[in-house]
Amino acid sequence: MLQSNRQDLLKAYTQMRTIREFEERVHTEFAGGTIPGFVHLYAGEEASAVGVCMHLGDKDHIGSTHRGHGHCIAKGCDVKAMMKEIYGRKGGLCGGKGGSMHIADLSKGMMGANGIVGGGPPLVCGAALTAKTLKTGGVAVAFVGDGGSNQGTTLESYNLAKVWNLPVIFVIEDNGYAESTASEWSVGGSQTKRAEAFGMPGTKVDGNDVFAIHEAAQEAIERARAGRGPSLLHVKLSRYFGHFEGDAMTYRADGEVEALRRDHDALKIFRKRVTEAGLLEAGQLNEIDTDIAAFIDEAVAEAEAAPPPTGDDLLTDVYVSY
Amino acid sequence: MAKKSYRQAINEALALEMRRDPTVIVMGEDNAGGMGAPGADDAWGGVLGVTMGLMPEFGRERVLDTPISESAFIGAAVGAAATGLRPVAELMFVDFMGVCFDQIFNQAAKFKYMFGGNAVTPVVIRTMYGAGFRAASQHSQTLYPMFTHIPGLKVVVPSSPYDAKGLMIQAIRDDDPVIFFEHKVMYDIEEEVPDEAYTIPFGEANLTREGEDVTIVAIGRMVQFANEVADTLAKDGINCSVIDPRTTSPLDMDTILESVEETGRLVVVDEASPRCNMATDISAAVAQHAFAALKAPIRMVTPPHTPVPFAPQLEDLYVPNPAQIETAVRAVAGYAR
């Protein structure tokens, strides 16, 4: 249980705050025109990545989505190298060749953000197959959006994970919108009943409550590690920014995001819970906030100062040998 | 050494590599067959029997039958490759790429580059191609050009049992994603194939006939037709070189260019549809790099720009044949400015 361990509480808050600060800062810098390309931000969804990935180690794999920065940070990727990657610079996590939508670090078990909606679940089944075949004890987690939950790849992966009895956890991060289209309209049936229809447990979780996610993920991951097969978590949460940076979000209700930030924010909820229960002190959390703000300042400064890749980099890394 | 079929050669390559390396696994629809069914285990060994006998030796943990779910299991093979296995997945008919191509061309092909070099994806995707089985439009296409187009993939098109074995072992040991094209009409052709493991490197063409008059480049099943034509025409004093590239990515253009520099005349034979296929690709490269050596216009022998038809009479008209190749070779050999 997350509440019972002070170190875990500090880690959970630090990671959630790092993701929030990272994303808020990328939002600001993108608006200033210094970041190229397409960027999709995870702010508002932090509790999901953190609550799940706290149970994972380097032998465990995750597959992510186009909204992948939070999963990367929660899985232990180098945050400064991530910022350089988003700027498209040398020293980026992928040498500036992947960018926001393809950030990956296989050595950390992070199989990549993915520019293809629904691209990840089959790959995650593969990582789980490796764990099962080589008996590493590892599990694999597929983070999928509500949009991705309607892709055939995702539904096929439910079936494959079930019939091969793979150690997979499907985490449906339902932020209410597939691009501009409401998940209430685009998702037929229920996410958890879909899971049950494939013969695996499905649990709905409050995505603003890191304690609830941590607990639900623990059960699913322990089940997978014990060889009892896949399960699914339907995590209901919200994103604070647009589908992509530059999205004016005209499809959202007036005041919707402001109300979410005010009344349903995962970091605020966490802070209130732990301080009221006397588990952590506000001062400690403030200190973490200050340290992380400074760290992200450094990450941005280092990314802006880093040189871009050169013509030589264009032609390398296509093949191991050719 | 004994005579072995193209099918046996591939089967033997798989078995040898599975014995050598415990991370090699095989997966696909009915690769063993009979999974969960009341009758025989290892019922099929793949739809045309290429993986027959592997499951009894290596068990169901290393010879995995799959649901009919190409996106999921081809993607799983890719994900398994990126995390430590060497899967050989069977995409039964290459025509089925339509339901799983994303996992091949957006995922497997691009991991290494997108991740800044920090990925190896040693997956092999075996697939059947080609017309001649009366299997009609959705089970007969020759689609290696579509894979050749994608940076990050290697594409292998063996034309004989000997090559099929050596190229398959190379494919399994190779650290890049490899698409391995097996012509379904060729499974029963036989030749001497060594019992032991050997590899044939990618990107090294095989010169199957040597002659100074005309260069014929042919791929896959078309190599045997080209050889037949070369043998026929030699009797008439037209001596052809026949080049089998063996792999379309990487492509051994050096050997083709060297030959054209000598002969000045080129015929390219490709079973793929005529637009943006290997014939156009090779012809363009020769026109670009050996223009001065050319003594005649390049000729391409391909099917027409149509789907593969069903009726035997129509399919026979569709597939390039030795007579068409002979006509093309005679035309370039006799061409004078």
Interface residues (C-beta under 8 A of the other chain):
Chain A: H61 G63 G92 L93 C94 G95 G96 K97 G98 H102 A104 D105 L106 S107 M111 G112 N114 G115 I116 G119 P121 P122 L123 V124 C125 G126 A127 L129 T130 A131 T133 L134 G152 T153 E156 S157 N159 L160 V163 W164 T316 D317 V318 Y319 V320 S321 Y322
Chain B: T23 I25 E61 R62 L64 T66 P67 S69 S71 A72 F73 I74 G75 A76 A77 V78 G79 A80 A81 A82 T83 G84 L85 P87 D102 Q103 N106 Q107 K110 F111 K112 Y113 M114 F115 G116 G117 N118 A119 V120 P151 G152 K154 D174 D175 D176 G203 P250
